[in-house]
Amino acid sequence: MSNIPEIEPTEVRRRLLAGEALQMIDVREDEEVAQGMISGAKHIPLGEIPDRLDEIPTTGEVIIICRSGGRSTRACQYFLQQGIENCINMTGGMLQWNEEEED
C-alpha cells in the first residue's frame, strides 16, 4: 500500500481552470513531452531527478505527472526518501488527462 497522496486529472484540470497556480513536474522523456504537456508544468525527465533535486519546490504541493502514473509514483517515492514530502501523484497520467480532454 502506497502512502503517496494522489490527485485525479479531472481535479488538476478543475483547479487550473479555476485559476490556481499549480506547481507541476512532468517526469516523462523528451519525445513524450514533445507530443504535449500540461501548460505550466516543468519538465524534468525521471532519470534526471537526482541531479536536479534542487529544482523541486519544497513548499506547497507539487503535482508529479507522467504517461500513466507509474513513473510519477516512483518519483514521489524518491522524493519522500529525500525528505521532500509535498509531492502528489497524478493518477492515470497524461493518458487519462488526454482521454478526459476528448470527452
C-alpha positions in Angstrom: 0.0 0.0 0.0 1.3 3.4 -1.0 1.4 6.4 1.3 1.8 8.8 -1.6 -1.0 11.3 -2.0 -2.8 11.2 -5.3 -4.9 13.6 -7.4 -7.1 12.8 -10.4 -6.5 14.6 -13.7 -10.1 16.0 -13.5 -9.2 17.7 -10.3 -6.0 19.1 -11.7 -7.9 20.5 -14.7 -10.7 21.9 -12.5 -8.1 23.7 -10.3 -6.2 25.1 -13.4 -9.5 26.3 -14.9 -10.3 28.0 -11.6 -7.1 30.0 -12.0 -5.0 28.2 -9.3 -1.2 28.4 -9.8 -0.2 24.8 -9.5 3.3 23.5 -9.2 3.6 20.6 -11.6 6.6 18.4 -12.6 6.4 16.2 -15.8 8.8 13.3 -15.5 8.3 11.9 -19.0 11.0 11.6 -21.6 11.7 14.4 -24.1 9.9 12.6 -27.0 6.8 12.1 -24.9 6.7 15.8 -23.8 7.2 16.9 -27.4 3.7 15.4 -28.1 2.2 17.8 -25.5 2.2 18.6 -21.8 0.1 20.4 -19.3 0.6 24.2 -19.6 2.7 25.5 -16.7 4.3 22.1 -15.9 8.1 21.9 -15.6 9.8 19.1 -17.5 12.4 17.1 -15.6 12.8 13.6 -17.0 12.7 10.9 -14.4 16.4 9.9 -14.9 17.5 13.5 -14.3 15.6 13.9 -11.0 18.6 13.0 -8.7 20.8 15.6 -10.4 18.0 18.3 -10.5 16.6 17.8 -7.0 17.3 21.4 -6.2 14.6 22.4 -8.8 11.8 20.6 -6.9 9.8 23.1 -4.8 9.8 22.2 -1.1 6.8 24.4 -0.2 3.3 24.0 -1.4 2.1 20.8 -3.1 3.8 19.6 -6.2 1.9 17.5 -8.7 4.0 14.9 -10.4 2.9 13.8 -13.9 4.0 11.0 -16.3 2.4 8.9 -19.0 0.2 6.6 -16.9 1.1 7.2 -13.3 3.9 4.6 -12.8 7.0 6.8 -13.2 5.3 9.7 -11.2 4.7 7.2 -8.4 8.4 6.2 -8.4 9.4 9.9 -8.5 7.2 10.6 -5.5 8.7 7.6 -3.6 12.2 9.0 -4.4 11.2 12.5 -3.2 9.9 11.0 0.1 13.2 9.2 0.6 15.0 12.6 0.1 12.7 14.2 2.7 10.6 16.1 0.2 7.1 15.3 1.4 4.9 17.7 -0.6 4.5 15.6 -3.8 1.2 14.4 -5.2 1.0 11.7 -7.9 -1.4 12.5 -10.8 -3.2 9.1 -11.2 -3.6 7.9 -14.8 -1.1 10.4 -16.0 -1.3 12.1 -19.4 -3.2 9.1 -20.9 -6.1 9.9 -18.6 -5.6 13.6 -19.0 -5.9 13.4 -22.8 -8.8 10.9 -22.6 -10.8 13.3 -20.4 -10.0 16.2 -22.7 -11.6 14.3 -25.6 -14.8 13.6 -23.7 
